Amino acid sequence: MRALTWHGTNDVRVDTHPDPEIINPRDTIIKITSTAICGSDLHLYDGVIPGMKSGDILGHEFMGEVVETGPKSTLKKGQRVVVPFTISCGQCFFCQQQQYSACDNSNPVEKQDASEMLYGHPMSGIFGYSHLTGGYAGGQAEYVRVPFSDVGPIVVPDHLTDDQVLFLSDILPTGWMAADNAEIQPGDTVAVWGAGPVGLFAVQSAVLMGAAQVICIDHHPHRLELAQKFGAKIINFEETHVREALMEMTGGIGPDAVIDAVGMEAHGFTPDNVLDVVKQKIAPGADRGHALRQAILAVRKGGRVSVPGVYGGMLDKWPLGAMMEKGITIKTGQTHVQKYIKDLLRRIEEGEIDTTFLISHHLSLEDAPTGYRNFHDKQNEWTKVVLRPDMAKGA
Amino acid sequence: MSHHNHDDAPKRTQKDDKDGDLAIVGRSVTINRPRQELFAFWRDFTNLSQFMEAIESIQMTGENRSAWTVRAPAGQTVTLETETVDVVEGEQIGWRSVEGSQIETKGKVSFTDAPEGRGTVVSAEIGYVPPAGDLGRLVAKLFAAEPNIQARHELKRFKMLMETGEIATGSYYRDQKDNK
C-alpha cells in the first residue's frame, strides 16, 4: 500500500509499504477514505516529539470502510467507520471510568517504559504518534490496522459525508472536552488561546454549552474570522495587550474559564532539549508555555484552566503562586474520544455542530507532503487539510 | 545483616533487597478480573508461556512438577524443573527449582482483592542464583539489563491477556519483527 511516512525533521514522503494484517483477535482492517493532517502532526514534522523512527507511518485522524475483521471484532465488512485517535481496550479500570486516553493495555509493554520514566506512568496507545505511544502505523495510508475495534470505531450513517464526520476522530471531541473541562456555567466568560482547529472547536463547544461570552486569542486574521463566525469575540495578540483586554472585557473580573489550545510549539520546546530528555533518561525538559502562563494569570480567582494543548516535558517559571493563591482548578489530558463520540455524532446529524467550515484543502494521499508543508508554513490560509486516497495526484 | 522491615513497604522495595544469596525481583499489578479466575489461570503452569516472553515452554511432569525451557541469549536455552510449593487456594502459588536444574530459583505469586471492586492485586517475587561458568554468564546477561523491568513487563502482559484477551502489539503486519 501507499502511506505517508516520516523520515526526519521536515521530511515526509509517500512510500510503498506492506499491507496491514489482522494480528490480534479484536483487530480490524480499514480501507481509508479520508484522513486529515492534525496540528499535532506538525509537532512530529518539526521533530519535537521524541521516539520517532524513520519509516513510521503517520496519521491519527482517519475514517474508512471495514474490509477485514478479526474473530473478536464486532464490526462487519462494508461498514463505514470513524476511528478515535486514542487506542483503548475498554476493559481496564481507566476505560471503565471513561478515562479512555489513560488505557492501561493499548500501549505495547516494551513501549511503555519511556513514558513511564518521563511521566511516572505509561501513556496509552495512539495511532501514528511515535514509539512513546506504541509505534502504531497511522492512517495517512490506503489501509490501517485498528486494534480493539469493538471499542473505538463508530459506525456512521451513509447520508453524512466524510467531511461532516471525519473530525470525530480527534479535533472535535478534543475541542469539546476542552470546553467540558472548563466546567462552563451560565453567565461565564471563556477565553480560548489559539484559533487552530482545536481552539475553533472549543469556541463552538463553549458557545453550545451556554457561555455568555467567548473570547478567542490568536494572530492569524483568517482564523480569527472563523472564530467570529461562531459568535466569539476576538483578540489579536500582535495588536492588543491580552491580559488588559481580558480584564476590561470582563468588567475587571477576568475570564471564569480559560482554555490553552496552543501547546508547546507556539513558543517551542526545542528539538535538542526533548531528544536529550529521552537520550539521557532524565526527566527535566524545557516546555516554554507562554500561552499557559498568560492564561493562568488571566483567569479569575477560583476560575478553571483547561489545557487541551500538547506539552511533553517540564516547564519552569510556573506561576505556582497564582495557581495556589487564586484557588484555580486545572484540567487537562489527551482526549477521551470514546466518551464523547456518540453524542457528538448525534449533534452533527441534528445540524447542531458544523465541522466542514474548517476544511481549506482536499488533496490526494500522494500530495500529502505538499499538505504538510503548507499547513505548516501558511497557517492563516491552510486551516485544515483532508487527504483522500481515491483522488488523483495533483487533482 | 538484618532483613527486618522498619516500614510497611514490601521487602522487595527495600534498598537492601538481598535474601541471602538470592537476588530478588518483584512487582505488583492490579488486574480488573476476579481473584479466582487469575489464580486458576496461573495454577496451570503451561499457561505461563503465553505472557512470559523468556519462557519457551512449560510442561507438567507430575501433579506438582513442571519442566521449564527458558530462552537465553544467542539462541540457547536453559532448562529447569520446578516443584509447586506453598499453594494457598485462590491466594498464593509458590515454586522452587529442584536439584539438577541449571538455575537455582524460587518464586511466589500472590492474589489479593483490590479495594472497591477494582479487581485483584497480583504480586510476584522471584529469586534466583545464576549458575557458574559460561551458562552463568548467559543467564546473568538474560537478567542483567533490568530484572525488575522484566518482571514488570511479564506482569503487564499477564494483565493485558486477562483483561483484554490479547497482548497489545504495534506491528501492523505479522512479519514485522522490530515493533513489538
Interface residues (C-beta under 8 A of the other chain):
Chain A: P18 D19 P20 E21 I23 N24 P25 R26 I57 K72 C89 G90 Q91 C92 F93 Q96 D104 N105 S106 N107 P108 V109 E110 K111 Q112 D113 G125 H131 G134 G135 Y136 A137 V144 R145 P147 F148
Chain B: T30 N32 R118 G119 I149 H153 K156 R157 K159 M160 E163 T164 G165 E166 I167 A168 T169 G170 S171 Y172 Y173 R174 D175 Q176 N179 K180
